[in-house]
Amino acid sequence: MSVEVRVPTLPESVSDATLLGWRKKPGDPVKREESLLDLETDKVVLEVPAPCDGVLEAQLFKEGDIVRAEELLATINPDAKAAPATSTAPITSAAPITSSGAGASPAADSAVKPSTDDQVLTPAVRRLVKELDLDPSKIKGTGKDGRLLKADVMKYLDNLESGAQSPPPVPEAVQSPSRASGLEGDRPEQRVPMTRLRARIAERLLEAQQNAAILTTFNEVNLQRVNELRQKYRDAFEREHEVRLGYMSFFVKAVIEALKKFPLVNASIDGNDIIYHGYYDIGIAVGSPRGLVVPILRDADQMGFGDIEKAIKQFGKKAQDGALSYEELSGGTFSISNGGVYGSMLSTPILNPPQSAILGMHNILQRPIAENGEVVIRPMMYLALSYDHRIIDGKEAVSFLVTIKENLEDPARLLLQI
């Protein structure tokens, strides 16, 4: 009797998912809990595991199909025996990934760990090598048992750009006019569908612009004392917490103390009501191969500096691997976005509905400022606070940002909560 594989229950507000790709094909043996396929939703990529040992009988949907909760995806025959096969390669897409490492040296190939047919790629890595038309067998994996990591792919690309290896062929649709068709004056174009995450980001940004009265106020902060603390306690902190002492923990703590003084900034609008949140769930914007995601530090006011740094580091790793859960991406009462890691000097962040405010961090530059009547060089950062003017007045927004500035310029305030 066949065992059914169905779309798992999707969280509230998520109605469907897109089938990214199958990891097995009909006739392949499967083991219980082994991943059969990937589903992409508005927020995360889900791996659907096999419910039992057996042989995959049928696939009822193909890559790119839209599926809903509880729909039948495939069937497994638990009693059948798989026919001898040369490979049980995971199927990552409707079309196989083609080799593009023709210029790699034999020495490089001999150092490569398992090939595509021997290793299971994470959703993030699988999507990346597919979009860039790379052959994973040409890339050395540094993960457990030679598992290929996103960092390995990025390092491989860096080597290509530096001339260490031959670059992959440029897809015909995006080659220069002369290379694409041999005719001067051609204007090649390539049409690709938005990922579900990118489409959802676009929808939410448009929603925020249309439904909120967004204003932005700016200030600058002198991070000299924060730098001194980081330098003084860097080694001891890392020994104690096994994580580096970065800037984000200081900013999270500074934001929380400011939110306590200005509870409206931590509130949200629901119809004609204002909801005051008696907790501090801080969203931390992080980049991922699929776009920007905002995992949540829940009850951040109860977390120490070490806990915050560990959580943010884990968020970053999960984002790169496509492993963030719905729970980690849901909710939040205030968000922090650090465009400075990309070199941004100044920007106006957009609200993350239904939140009423978001803090934008920017690049840190050594700049001359006046201090005690003298010109000195200090590490300065511009801050931007975007807020919903329907609920937060300008005076309150400016005062909130000044409080963050004061907490960072005198970090002792964070310990004394003054």
C-alpha positions as a Markdown table, in Angstrom:
| # | Residue | x | y | z |
|---|---|---|---|---|
| 1 | Met | 0.0 | 0.0 | 0.0 |
| 2 | Ser | 1.4 | 3.4 | -1.0 |
| 3 | Val | 2.2 | 6.0 | 1.6 |
| 4 | Glu | 1.2 | 9.6 | 0.7 |
| 5 | Val | 3.5 | 12.6 | 0.9 |
| 6 | Arg | 1.5 | 15.8 | 1.3 |
| 7 | Val | 2.2 | 19.5 | 1.6 |
| 8 | Pro | 2.8 | 20.2 | 5.3 |
| 9 | Thr | 0.5 | 22.6 | 7.2 |
| 10 | Leu | 1.4 | 26.2 | 6.4 |
| 11 | Pro | 1.5 | 28.9 | 9.0 |
| 12 | Glu | -1.4 | 31.4 | 9.3 |
| 13 | Ser | -1.4 | 34.0 | 6.6 |
| 14 | Val | 0.5 | 31.7 | 4.2 |
| 15 | Ser | -1.9 | 30.2 | 1.7 |
| 16 | Asp | 0.3 | 28.4 | -0.7 |
| 17 | Ala | 3.9 | 27.5 | -1.7 |
| 18 | Thr | 6.0 | 27.1 | -4.8 |
| 19 | Leu | 7.7 | 23.8 | -5.5 |
| 20 | Leu | 11.4 | 24.7 | -5.9 |
| 21 | Gly | 12.7 | 21.3 | -7.0 |
| 22 | Trp | 12.7 | 17.6 | -6.3 |
| 23 | Arg | 15.7 | 15.8 | -4.7 |
| 24 | Lys | 14.5 | 12.4 | -5.8 |
| 25 | Lys | 13.0 | 11.0 | -9.0 |
| 26 | Pro | 10.5 | 8.2 | -9.4 |
| 27 | Gly | 12.1 | 4.8 | -8.8 |
| 28 | Asp | 14.7 | 6.2 | -6.4 |
| 29 | Pro | 15.1 | 4.6 | -2.9 |
| 30 | Val | 14.3 | 6.9 | 0.0 |
| 31 | Lys | 14.8 | 6.7 | 3.7 |
| 32 | Arg | 12.6 | 8.0 | 6.4 |
| 33 | Glu | 13.2 | 11.7 | 7.2 |
| 34 | Glu | 15.3 | 12.1 | 4.0 |
| 35 | Ser | 14.4 | 15.3 | 2.2 |
| 36 | Leu | 12.3 | 14.7 | -1.0 |
| 37 | Leu | 11.7 | 18.2 | -2.2 |
| 38 | Asp | 11.8 | 22.0 | -1.3 |
| 39 | Leu | 8.9 | 24.3 | -1.1 |
| 40 | Glu | 9.3 | 28.1 | -1.1 |
| 41 | Thr | 6.8 | 30.3 | 0.7 |
| 42 | Asp | 6.7 | 34.1 | 1.2 |
| 43 | Lys | 9.2 | 33.8 | 4.0 |
| 44 | Val | 11.3 | 30.6 | 4.1 |
| 45 | Val | 12.2 | 27.4 | 2.2 |
| 46 | Leu | 10.7 | 24.2 | 3.6 |
| 47 | Glu | 12.2 | 20.8 | 3.2 |
| 48 | Val | 9.6 | 18.0 | 2.9 |
| 49 | Pro | 10.9 | 14.8 | 4.3 |
| 50 | Ala | 10.0 | 11.2 | 3.4 |
| 51 | Pro | 7.5 | 9.7 | 5.9 |
| 52 | Cys | 9.0 | 6.2 | 5.6 |
| 53 | Asp | 11.6 | 4.0 | 3.9 |
| 54 | Gly | 10.7 | 2.8 | 0.4 |
| 55 | Val | 10.8 | 3.7 | -3.2 |
| 56 | Leu | 9.4 | 6.9 | -4.7 |
| 57 | Glu | 6.5 | 5.9 | -6.9 |
| 58 | Ala | 5.1 | 9.1 | -8.4 |
| 59 | Gln | 5.5 | 12.9 | -8.4 |
| 60 | Leu | 2.3 | 14.8 | -8.9 |
| 61 | Phe | 3.7 | 18.2 | -9.3 |
| 62 | Lys | 6.7 | 19.6 | -11.1 |
| 63 | Glu | 9.1 | 22.5 | -10.4 |
| 64 | Gly | 7.4 | 25.9 | -10.3 |
| 65 | Asp | 4.0 | 24.5 | -9.5 |
| 66 | Ile | 1.9 | 26.2 | -6.8 |
| 67 | Val | 0.7 | 23.9 | -4.1 |
| 68 | Arg | -1.5 | 24.3 | -1.1 |
| 69 | Ala | -1.5 | 22.8 | 2.4 |
| 70 | Glu | -2.4 | 19.1 | 2.5 |
| 71 | Glu | -2.3 | 18.6 | -1.3 |
| 72 | Leu | -0.8 | 15.3 | -2.4 |
| 73 | Leu | 2.7 | 15.7 | -3.6 |
| 74 | Ala | 4.0 | 12.2 | -4.2 |
| 75 | Thr | 3.6 | 8.5 | -3.2 |
| 76 | Ile | 6.1 | 6.1 | -1.7 |
| 77 | Asn | 5.9 | 2.3 | -1.9 |
| 78 | Pro | 7.3 | 1.0 | 1.4 |
| 79 | Asp | 7.4 | -2.6 | 0.1 |
| 80 | Ala | 9.2 | -2.1 | -3.2 |
| 81 | Lys | 12.8 | -2.6 | -3.7 |
| 82 | Ala | 14.8 | -0.1 | -5.8 |
| 83 | Ala | 16.3 | -1.2 | -9.0 |
| 84 | Pro | 20.1 | -1.1 | -9.2 |
| 85 | Ala | 21.0 | 2.5 | -10.2 |
| 86 | Thr | 24.3 | 4.2 | -10.9 |
| 87 | Ser | 23.2 | 7.3 | -9.0 |
| 88 | Thr | 20.6 | 8.5 | -6.5 |
| 89 | Ala | 21.3 | 12.1 | -7.4 |
| 90 | Pro | 19.1 | 14.8 | -5.9 |
| 91 | Ile | 17.1 | 16.5 | -8.6 |
| 92 | Thr | 17.5 | 20.2 | -8.1 |
| 93 | Ser | 15.4 | 21.5 | -11.0 |
| 94 | Ala | 13.6 | 20.4 | -14.1 |
| 95 | Ala | 16.8 | 20.7 | -16.1 |
| 96 | Pro | 20.1 | 19.4 | -14.8 |
| 97 | Ile | 22.9 | 21.8 | -13.7 |
| 98 | Thr | 25.5 | 21.9 | -16.5 |
| 99 | Ser | 29.2 | 21.9 | -16.0 |
| 100 | Ser | 30.9 | 25.2 | -16.3 |
| 101 | Gly | 34.3 | 24.6 | -14.8 |
| 102 | Ala | 36.1 | 23.6 | -18.0 |
| 103 | Gly | 39.0 | 25.7 | -17.1 |
| 104 | Ala | 39.7 | 24.3 | -13.7 |
| 105 | Ser | 43.0 | 22.6 | -13.3 |
| 106 | Pro | 43.3 | 18.8 | -12.7 |
| 107 | Ala | 44.9 | 19.6 | -9.4 |
| 108 | Ala | 41.9 | 21.6 | -8.3 |
| 109 | Asp | 39.5 | 18.8 | -9.5 |
| 110 | Ser | 41.5 | 16.2 | -7.5 |
| 111 | Ala | 41.0 | 18.2 | -4.3 |
| 112 | Val | 37.2 | 18.4 | -4.8 |
| 113 | Lys | 35.0 | 16.6 | -2.3 |
| 114 | Pro | 31.9 | 14.7 | -3.3 |
| 115 | Ser | 30.3 | 15.5 | -6.6 |
| 116 | Thr | 26.7 | 16.7 | -7.1 |
| 117 | Asp | 25.6 | 13.1 | -7.4 |
| 118 | Asp | 27.2 | 12.3 | -4.0 |
| 119 | Gln | 26.2 | 15.2 | -1.9 |
| 120 | Val | 23.0 | 16.9 | -0.8 |
| 121 | Leu | 23.0 | 20.6 | -1.3 |
| 122 | Thr | 21.1 | 23.0 | 1.0 |
| 123 | Pro | 18.3 | 25.0 | -0.7 |
| 124 | Ala | 20.5 | 28.2 | -0.6 |
| 125 | Val | 23.5 | 26.5 | -2.2 |
| 126 | Arg | 21.4 | 24.6 | -4.7 |
| 127 | Arg | 19.6 | 27.8 | -5.8 |
| 128 | Leu | 22.9 | 29.7 | -6.0 |
| 129 | Val | 24.7 | 27.2 | -8.2 |
| 130 | Lys | 21.6 | 26.9 | -10.5 |
| 131 | Glu | 21.3 | 30.7 | -11.0 |
| 132 | Leu | 25.0 | 31.1 | -11.7 |
| 133 | Asp | 25.1 | 28.0 | -13.9 |
| 134 | Leu | 28.0 | 26.4 | -11.8 |
| 135 | Asp | 29.0 | 22.8 | -11.5 |
| 136 | Pro | 29.1 | 22.0 | -7.7 |
| 137 | Ser | 31.5 | 19.1 | -8.4 |
| 138 | Lys | 34.1 | 21.7 | -9.3 |
| 139 | Ile | 33.8 | 23.5 | -6.0 |
| 140 | Lys | 35.6 | 22.2 | -2.9 |
| 141 | Gly | 33.2 | 21.8 | 0.1 |
| 142 | Thr | 34.5 | 22.7 | 3.5 |
| 143 | Gly | 31.4 | 21.6 | 5.5 |
| 144 | Lys | 30.9 | 18.4 | 7.4 |
| 145 | Asp | 31.8 | 15.4 | 5.3 |
| 146 | Gly | 32.7 | 17.7 | 2.4 |
| 147 | Arg | 29.3 | 19.4 | 2.3 |
| 148 | Leu | 29.2 | 22.4 | 0.1 |
| 149 | Leu | 28.5 | 25.7 | 1.9 |
| 150 | Lys | 27.4 | 29.0 | 0.4 |
| 151 | Ala | 30.8 | 30.4 | 1.6 |
| 152 | Asp | 32.5 | 27.8 | -0.6 |
| 153 | Val | 30.5 | 29.0 | -3.7 |
| 154 | Met | 31.3 | 32.6 | -3.0 |
| 155 | Lys | 35.1 | 31.8 | -2.5 |
| 156 | Tyr | 35.0 | 29.9 | -5.8 |
| 157 | Leu | 33.5 | 33.0 | -7.5 |
| 158 | Asp | 36.1 | 35.2 | -6.0 |
| 159 | Asn | 38.8 | 32.9 | -7.4 |
| 160 | Leu | 37.2 | 33.1 | -10.8 |
| 161 | Glu | 37.1 | 36.9 | -10.7 |
| 162 | Ser | 40.8 | 37.0 | -9.7 |
| 163 | Gly | 41.7 | 34.8 | -12.6 |
| 164 | Ala | 42.6 | 31.7 | -10.5 |
| 165 | Gln | 40.2 | 29.6 | -12.5 |
| 166 | Ser | 38.4 | 30.0 | -15.8 |
| 167 | Pro | 35.0 | 31.7 | -15.4 |
| 168 | Pro | 31.7 | 29.9 | -16.3 |
| 169 | Pro | 30.2 | 30.8 | -19.7 |
| 170 | Val | 27.8 | 33.8 | -19.7 |
| 171 | Pro | 24.2 | 32.7 | -20.3 |
| 172 | Glu | 23.2 | 33.6 | -23.9 |
| 173 | Ala | 20.3 | 35.8 | -22.7 |
| 174 | Val | 22.7 | 38.1 | -20.8 |
| 175 | Gln | 25.7 | 38.2 | -23.0 |
| 176 | Ser | 26.8 | 41.4 | -24.7 |
| 177 | Pro | 25.1 | 42.0 | -28.1 |
| 178 | Ser | 28.0 | 40.8 | -30.1 |
| 179 | Arg | 28.4 | 37.6 | -28.1 |
| 180 | Ala | 24.7 | 36.9 | -27.9 |
| 181 | Ser | 23.9 | 37.0 | -31.6 |
| 182 | Gly | 26.9 | 38.3 | -33.5 |
| 183 | Leu | 24.9 | 41.3 | -34.6 |
| 184 | Glu | 25.9 | 44.8 | -33.5 |
| 185 | Gly | 23.0 | 46.8 | -32.1 |
| 186 | Asp | 21.0 | 43.9 | -30.6 |
| 187 | Arg | 19.5 | 44.6 | -27.2 |
| 188 | Pro | 19.3 | 41.3 | -25.4 |
| 189 | Glu | 16.9 | 40.9 | -22.5 |
| 190 | Gln | 16.1 | 38.1 | -20.0 |
| 191 | Arg | 12.8 | 37.7 | -18.3 |
| 192 | Val | 12.8 | 35.8 | -15.0 |
| 193 | Pro | 10.0 | 35.4 | -12.4 |
| 194 | Met | 10.4 | 37.1 | -9.0 |
| 195 | Thr | 11.1 | 34.7 | -6.2 |
| 196 | Arg | 8.2 | 34.5 | -3.7 |
| 197 | Leu | 10.3 | 36.3 | -1.1 |
| 198 | Arg | 11.1 | 39.1 | -3.5 |
| 199 | Ala | 7.5 | 39.5 | -4.5 |
| 200 | Arg | 6.4 | 39.5 | -0.9 |
| 201 | Ile | 9.1 | 42.2 | -0.1 |
| 202 | Ala | 7.8 | 44.3 | -2.9 |
| 203 | Glu | 4.2 | 43.9 | -1.7 |
| 204 | Arg | 5.1 | 44.8 | 1.9 |
| 205 | Leu | 7.2 | 47.8 | 1.0 |
| 206 | Leu | 4.4 | 49.2 | -1.2 |
| 207 | Glu | 1.9 | 48.5 | 1.6 |
| 208 | Ala | 4.0 | 50.5 | 4.0 |
| 209 | Gln | 4.4 | 53.4 | 1.6 |
| 210 | Gln | 0.6 | 53.5 | 0.9 |
| 211 | Asn | -0.8 | 52.9 | 4.4 |
| 212 | Ala | 1.6 | 54.9 | 6.7 |
| 213 | Ala | 2.6 | 58.5 | 7.0 |
| 214 | Ile | 6.3 | 57.8 | 6.9 |
| 215 | Leu | 8.8 | 60.5 | 8.0 |
| 216 | Thr | 12.5 | 60.1 | 8.8 |
| 217 | Thr | 14.6 | 62.0 | 11.3 |
| 218 | Phe | 18.5 | 61.9 | 11.4 |
| 219 | Asn | 21.3 | 62.3 | 13.9 |
| 220 | Glu | 24.9 | 61.2 | 14.2 |
| 221 | Val | 26.6 | 59.3 | 17.0 |
| 222 | Asn | 30.2 | 59.2 | 18.3 |
| 223 | Leu | 31.1 | 55.6 | 18.8 |
| 224 | Gln | 34.5 | 56.3 | 20.5 |
| 225 | Arg | 33.4 | 55.0 | 23.9 |
| 226 | Val | 31.8 | 51.9 | 22.4 |
| 227 | Asn | 35.0 | 51.2 | 20.5 |
| 228 | Glu | 37.0 | 51.6 | 23.7 |
| 229 | Leu | 34.8 | 49.1 | 25.5 |
| 230 | Arg | 35.0 | 46.7 | 22.6 |
| 231 | Gln | 38.8 | 47.0 | 22.5 |
| 232 | Lys | 39.2 | 46.6 | 26.3 |
| 233 | Tyr | 37.0 | 43.6 | 26.8 |
| 234 | Arg | 37.2 | 42.0 | 23.3 |
| 235 | Asp | 39.3 | 39.0 | 24.3 |
| 236 | Ala | 37.6 | 38.4 | 27.7 |
| 237 | Phe | 34.2 | 38.6 | 26.1 |
| 238 | Glu | 35.1 | 36.2 | 23.4 |
| 239 | Arg | 36.5 | 33.7 | 25.9 |
| 240 | Glu | 33.4 | 34.0 | 28.1 |
| 241 | His | 30.7 | 33.9 | 25.4 |
| 242 | Glu | 32.5 | 32.3 | 22.5 |
| 243 | Val | 31.4 | 35.0 | 20.1 |
| 244 | Arg | 32.8 | 38.4 | 19.1 |
| 245 | Leu | 31.6 | 41.6 | 20.7 |
| 246 | Gly | 30.2 | 43.6 | 17.9 |
| 247 | Tyr | 28.2 | 46.8 | 17.5 |
| 248 | Met | 24.8 | 45.3 | 17.2 |
| 249 | Ser | 24.4 | 44.3 | 20.9 |
| 250 | Phe | 25.1 | 47.9 | 21.9 |
| 251 | Phe | 22.5 | 49.2 | 19.4 |
| 252 | Val | 19.9 | 46.6 | 20.5 |
| 253 | Lys | 20.4 | 47.6 | 24.2 |
| 254 | Ala | 20.3 | 51.3 | 23.4 |
| 255 | Val | 17.1 | 50.9 | 21.4 |
| 256 | Ile | 15.4 | 48.9 | 24.2 |
| 257 | Glu | 16.2 | 51.6 | 26.8 |
| 258 | Ala | 14.8 | 54.3 | 24.4 |
| 259 | Leu | 11.7 | 52.2 | 23.8 |
| 260 | Lys | 11.1 | 52.0 | 27.5 |
| 261 | Lys | 11.1 | 55.8 | 27.7 |
| 262 | Phe | 8.9 | 56.2 | 24.5 |
| 263 | Pro | 6.4 | 53.4 | 24.5 |
| 264 | Leu | 4.5 | 54.8 | 21.5 |
| 265 | Val | 7.5 | 53.9 | 19.3 |
| 266 | Asn | 7.1 | 50.3 | 20.4 |
| 267 | Ala | 3.3 | 50.4 | 19.6 |
| 268 | Ser | 1.3 | 49.6 | 16.5 |
| 269 | Ile | -1.9 | 50.7 | 14.9 |
| 270 | Asp | -4.8 | 48.3 | 14.5 |
| 271 | Gly | -7.8 | 50.0 | 12.8 |
| 272 | Asn | -8.7 | 52.8 | 15.1 |
| 273 | Asp | -6.8 | 51.3 | 18.1 |
| 274 | Ile | -3.3 | 51.7 | 19.3 |
| 275 | Ile | -1.7 | 48.5 | 20.6 |
| 276 | Tyr | 1.0 | 49.1 | 23.3 |
| 277 | His | 3.3 | 46.2 | 23.5 |
| 278 | Gly | 4.6 | 45.3 | 26.9 |
| 279 | Tyr | 7.6 | 43.4 | 25.5 |
| 280 | Tyr | 10.5 | 44.1 | 23.2 |
| 281 | Asp | 10.8 | 41.9 | 20.2 |
| 282 | Ile | 13.5 | 43.4 | 18.0 |
| 283 | Gly | 13.8 | 42.6 | 14.3 |
| 284 | Ile | 17.3 | 42.4 | 12.9 |
| 285 | Ala | 17.5 | 42.8 | 9.1 |
| 286 | Val | 19.9 | 40.4 | 7.6 |
| 287 | Gly | 20.8 | 39.6 | 3.9 |
| 288 | Ser | 20.2 | 36.2 | 2.4 |
| 289 | Pro | 20.6 | 34.7 | -1.1 |
| 290 | Arg | 16.8 | 35.2 | -1.5 |
| 291 | Gly | 16.6 | 38.8 | -0.3 |
| 292 | Leu | 16.4 | 40.7 | 2.9 |
| 293 | Val | 14.8 | 38.9 | 5.9 |
| 294 | Val | 14.1 | 40.2 | 9.4 |
| 295 | Pro | 14.4 | 37.5 | 12.1 |
| 296 | Ile | 13.2 | 38.5 | 15.6 |
| 297 | Leu | 15.1 | 38.7 | 18.9 |
| 298 | Arg | 12.2 | 37.9 | 21.2 |
| 299 | Asp | 12.2 | 39.4 | 24.7 |
| 300 | Ala | 15.4 | 41.2 | 23.8 |
| 301 | Asp | 15.3 | 43.2 | 27.0 |
| 302 | Gln | 15.9 | 40.0 | 29.0 |
| 303 | Met | 19.0 | 39.1 | 26.9 |
| 304 | Gly | 22.6 | 39.9 | 27.8 |
| 305 | Phe | 25.2 | 41.2 | 25.3 |
| 306 | Gly | 26.5 | 37.7 | 24.7 |
| 307 | Asp | 23.1 | 36.3 | 24.1 |
| 308 | Ile | 22.3 | 39.0 | 21.6 |
| 309 | Glu | 25.6 | 38.5 | 19.7 |
| 310 | Lys | 25.1 | 34.8 | 19.6 |
| 311 | Ala | 21.5 | 35.0 | 18.3 |
| 312 | Ile | 22.4 | 37.5 | 15.6 |
| 313 | Lys | 25.3 | 35.4 | 14.4 |
| 314 | Gln | 23.0 | 32.4 | 14.3 |
| 315 | Phe | 20.4 | 34.4 | 12.3 |
| 316 | Gly | 23.0 | 35.3 | 9.8 |
| 317 | Lys | 24.1 | 31.7 | 9.3 |
| 318 | Lys | 20.5 | 30.4 | 9.0 |
| 319 | Ala | 19.7 | 33.2 | 6.5 |
| 320 | Gln | 22.5 | 32.1 | 4.3 |
| 321 | Asp | 21.5 | 28.5 | 4.5 |
| 322 | Gly | 17.8 | 29.2 | 4.0 |
| 323 | Ala | 17.0 | 27.6 | 7.4 |
| 324 | Leu | 15.1 | 30.4 | 9.2 |
| 325 | Ser | 11.7 | 29.2 | 10.5 |
| 326 | Tyr | 8.4 | 31.0 | 10.3 |
| 327 | Glu | 8.5 | 31.6 | 14.1 |
| 328 | Glu | 11.9 | 33.3 | 13.8 |
| 329 | Leu | 10.5 | 35.6 | 11.1 |
| 330 | Ser | 7.1 | 36.4 | 12.6 |
| 331 | Gly | 6.1 | 39.3 | 14.8 |
| 332 | Gly | 8.5 | 42.0 | 16.1 |
| 333 | Thr | 7.7 | 45.4 | 17.6 |
| 334 | Phe | 10.7 | 47.4 | 16.3 |
| 335 | Ser | 13.4 | 46.8 | 13.7 |
| 336 | Ile | 17.0 | 47.6 | 13.1 |
| 337 | Ser | 18.6 | 47.7 | 9.6 |
| 338 | Asn | 22.4 | 48.0 | 9.2 |
| 339 | Gly | 23.1 | 49.4 | 5.7 |
| 340 | Gly | 26.6 | 50.3 | 6.9 |
| 341 | Val | 27.8 | 46.7 | 6.3 |
| 342 | Tyr | 27.3 | 47.4 | 2.6 |
| 343 | Gly | 28.9 | 50.8 | 2.7 |
| 344 | Ser | 25.8 | 53.0 | 3.0 |
| 345 | Met | 26.5 | 56.5 | 4.4 |
| 346 | Leu | 22.8 | 57.6 | 4.7 |
| 347 | Ser | 19.4 | 56.2 | 3.8 |
| 348 | Thr | 15.8 | 56.3 | 4.8 |
| 349 | Pro | 14.7 | 52.8 | 5.9 |
| 350 | Ile | 11.1 | 51.8 | 5.2 |
| 351 | Leu | 8.8 | 50.5 | 8.0 |
| 352 | Asn | 8.2 | 46.8 | 8.5 |
| 353 | Pro | 4.3 | 46.7 | 9.0 |
| 354 | Pro | 2.6 | 46.7 | 11.4 |
| 355 | Gln | 5.6 | 48.2 | 13.3 |
| 356 | Ser | 5.6 | 52.0 | 13.7 |
| 357 | Ala | 9.4 | 52.7 | 13.5 |
| 358 | Ile | 12.7 | 51.3 | 12.2 |
| 359 | Leu | 16.3 | 52.4 | 13.0 |
| 360 | Gly | 18.8 | 52.6 | 10.1 |
| 361 | Met | 22.5 | 52.2 | 11.0 |
| 362 | His | 25.2 | 53.3 | 8.5 |
| 363 | Asn | 28.8 | 53.3 | 7.7 |
| 364 | Ile | 31.3 | 54.2 | 10.4 |
| 365 | Leu | 33.9 | 56.8 | 9.3 |
| 366 | Gln | 36.7 | 58.6 | 11.1 |
| 367 | Arg | 35.7 | 62.2 | 10.9 |
| 368 | Pro | 36.9 | 65.5 | 12.5 |
| 369 | Ile | 34.5 | 66.8 | 15.2 |
| 370 | Ala | 34.7 | 69.5 | 17.9 |
| 371 | Glu | 35.1 | 68.0 | 21.3 |
| 372 | Asn | 35.8 | 70.2 | 24.4 |
| 373 | Gly | 36.8 | 73.1 | 22.2 |
| 374 | Glu | 39.3 | 71.0 | 20.2 |
| 375 | Val | 39.1 | 69.3 | 16.8 |
| 376 | Val | 39.5 | 65.5 | 17.2 |
| 377 | Ile | 39.1 | 62.5 | 14.9 |
| 378 | Arg | 36.3 | 60.2 | 16.0 |
| 379 | Pro | 34.4 | 57.1 | 14.6 |
| 380 | Met | 31.1 | 58.7 | 13.6 |
| 381 | Met | 27.9 | 57.1 | 12.3 |
| 382 | Tyr | 24.8 | 58.7 | 10.8 |
| 383 | Leu | 21.5 | 57.3 | 12.3 |
| 384 | Ala | 18.1 | 57.4 | 10.6 |
| 385 | Leu | 14.8 | 56.8 | 12.3 |
| 386 | Ser | 11.8 | 56.3 | 10.0 |
| 387 | Tyr | 8.5 | 56.4 | 11.8 |
| 388 | Asp | 4.7 | 56.5 | 11.3 |
| 389 | His | 3.6 | 60.0 | 11.9 |
| 390 | Arg | 0.0 | 58.8 | 12.4 |
| 391 | Ile | 1.1 | 57.5 | 15.8 |
| 392 | Ile | 4.4 | 59.1 | 16.6 |
| 393 | Asp | 4.9 | 62.9 | 16.7 |
| 394 | Gly | 8.0 | 64.6 | 15.4 |
| 395 | Lys | 9.1 | 65.7 | 18.9 |
| 396 | Glu | 8.8 | 62.1 | 20.2 |
| 397 | Ala | 10.7 | 60.6 | 17.3 |
| 398 | Val | 13.6 | 63.1 | 17.6 |
| 399 | Ser | 13.8 | 62.6 | 21.4 |
| 400 | Phe | 13.8 | 58.8 | 20.9 |
| 401 | Leu | 16.7 | 59.0 | 18.5 |
| 402 | Val | 18.6 | 61.4 | 20.8 |
| 403 | Thr | 18.1 | 58.9 | 23.6 |
| 404 | Ile | 19.7 | 56.2 | 21.5 |
| 405 | Lys | 22.6 | 58.6 | 20.7 |
| 406 | Glu | 23.1 | 59.4 | 24.4 |
| 407 | Asn | 23.1 | 55.7 | 25.3 |
| 408 | Leu | 25.8 | 54.9 | 22.8 |
| 409 | Glu | 28.0 | 57.8 | 23.5 |
| 410 | Asp | 27.9 | 57.0 | 27.2 |
| 411 | Pro | 27.4 | 53.2 | 27.3 |
| 412 | Ala | 27.4 | 53.2 | 31.1 |
| 413 | Arg | 23.8 | 54.3 | 30.8 |
| 414 | Leu | 23.0 | 50.9 | 29.4 |
| 415 | Leu | 24.2 | 49.2 | 32.5 |
| 416 | Leu | 22.6 | 51.7 | 34.9 |
| 417 | Gln | 19.4 | 52.0 | 32.8 |
| 418 | Ile | 19.3 | 55.8 | 33.1 |
